[in-house]
Amino acid sequence: MGAEWLVQVAAAGGSAFAGAAATDAWRTARDGVARLFGRGGPARQEAVEELADRTAAEIQNAPADAREQVREQWAQTWQQQLAALLDEYPEIGDELLAWAEQLRAESAAAQGPATMTFSSYDNSTQVNVPNGSVTMHLGENRRSP
């Protein structure tokens, strides 16, 4: 595992962890981060659990218009924490990545389906393919002889 990959894993973990705060995925997030940091002993695990609880409380108690900014600040803090952990224990990279992916899936499920609204005006052409793909061939209509 290269250093760049470990940085990406730490970023994914920090982002997923902060994203799970104050959601139904919080228990998975807190338990997972405690398990990861538990490698450093019980005192370190307890300190991380306290920081995790503070994270969730600050995000949950932030005014609605500032919540995303607070969440982003905590994501950066957790990215740094996880990067330091990966420096000590690089072998946990795959475990951390699996945990981050689980958090993203649980957070998305807890939020429910997204609603998207598309508007098109005048003579415009609009193609909307959320989570899909489309192939378009633009140009003159040609007919086979």
C-alpha atoms as one frame of an Amber mdcrd trajectory, in Angstrom:
protein
   0.000   0.000   0.000   1.420   3.308  -1.061   1.355   6.508   0.926  -1.019
   8.123  -1.572  -3.512   5.279  -1.202  -3.386   5.572   2.607  -4.088   9.312
   2.366  -7.099   8.573   0.149  -8.341   5.933   2.593  -8.000   8.376   5.513
  -9.904  11.016   3.524 -12.677   8.547   2.682 -12.914   7.452   6.303 -12.992
  10.979   7.707 -15.617  12.085   5.233 -17.790   9.013   5.813 -17.462   9.316
   9.585 -18.493  12.975   9.689 -21.272  12.225   7.201 -22.671   9.529   9.473
 -22.779  11.793  12.544 -26.325  12.625  13.622 -27.795   9.962  11.312 -29.105
   6.432  11.783 -25.637   5.176  10.768 -24.012   6.769  13.819 -23.772   3.599
  15.911 -21.865   1.831  13.119 -19.622   4.878  12.741 -18.829   5.180  16.447
 -18.312   1.459  17.002 -16.079   1.209  13.951 -13.849   4.148  14.828 -13.526
   2.869  18.405 -12.519  -0.567  17.101  -9.938   0.934  14.737  -8.356   3.159
  17.381  -8.638   0.433  20.026  -5.387  -0.962  18.655  -3.674   1.780  20.637
  -5.048   0.502  23.932  -8.078   1.249  26.103  -7.078   4.823  26.975  -6.741
   5.734  23.311 -10.037   4.055  22.481 -11.796   5.960  25.266 -10.330   9.283
  24.076 -11.510   8.575  20.503 -14.995   7.648  21.735 -15.192  10.987  23.569
 -14.032  12.845  20.450 -16.596  10.922  18.402 -19.388  11.896  20.777 -18.269
  15.532  20.643 -18.273  15.352  16.848 -21.832  14.080  16.697 -23.078  16.580
  19.282 -21.544  19.578  17.509 -22.908  18.512  14.128 -26.354  17.755  15.508
 -26.526  21.010  17.502 -25.231  23.240  14.704 -27.778  25.582  13.133 -29.217
  24.076   9.957 -27.556  26.673   7.739 -24.121  25.927   9.271 -24.400  22.159
   9.685 -22.578  21.260   6.471 -19.707  23.594   7.302 -19.383  22.061  10.776
 -19.578  18.579   9.251 -16.782  19.468   6.802 -14.584  20.790   9.610 -15.046
  17.569  11.525 -14.384  15.527   8.383 -10.991  17.212   8.103 -10.244  16.547
  11.768 -11.109  12.870  11.357  -9.094  12.617   8.149  -6.075  13.770  10.133
  -6.809  11.387  12.991  -7.229   8.451  10.625  -4.098   9.379   8.655  -2.099
   9.326  11.890  -3.589   5.941  12.762  -2.682   4.599   9.324   0.881   5.853
   9.785   1.084   3.636  12.878  -0.864   0.685  11.489  -0.736   0.741   7.667
  -2.012  -2.825   7.564  -5.523  -1.652   8.575  -6.023   0.272   5.323  -8.371
  -2.307   3.818 -10.377  -2.561   7.046 -10.711   1.217   7.263 -11.815   1.437
   3.638 -14.440  -1.304   4.133 -15.740   0.532   7.210 -15.937   3.831   5.278
 -17.859   2.156   2.449 -20.250   0.577   4.949 -20.854   3.998   6.531 -21.563
   5.596   3.164 -24.066   2.863   2.308 -25.820   3.071   5.691 -25.907   6.882
   5.603 -27.404   6.850   2.113 -30.006   4.271   3.148 -30.895   6.296   6.249
 -31.495   9.409   4.164 -33.891   7.587   1.874 -34.260   8.046  -1.853 -33.163
  11.330  -3.331 -35.622  13.535  -5.146 -34.398  15.209  -8.290 -36.167  17.899
 -10.260 -35.164  18.684 -13.819 -36.458  21.653 -15.758 -36.055  22.419 -19.408
 -37.255  25.516 -21.227 -37.877  26.744 -24.754 -36.287  24.569 -27.429 -33.658
  22.985 -25.222 -32.798  19.318 -25.095 -32.260  17.690 -21.748 -31.031  14.200
 -20.956 -31.106  13.108 -17.307 -29.661   9.780 -16.304 -28.986   9.681 -12.567
 -26.841   6.647 -11.743 -26.907   5.476 -15.332 -25.435   6.175 -18.709 -26.575
   7.300 -22.115 -25.021   7.333 -25.562 -26.058  10.132 -27.873 -25.249  10.628
 -31.519 -25.892  14.217 -32.460 -26.102  15.365 -36.037 -28.324  14.952 -39.054
 -30.866  12.162 -39.160 -29.629   9.732 -41.776 -31.675   7.056 -43.422 -30.376
   3.892 -44.909 -31.104   3.468 -48.626
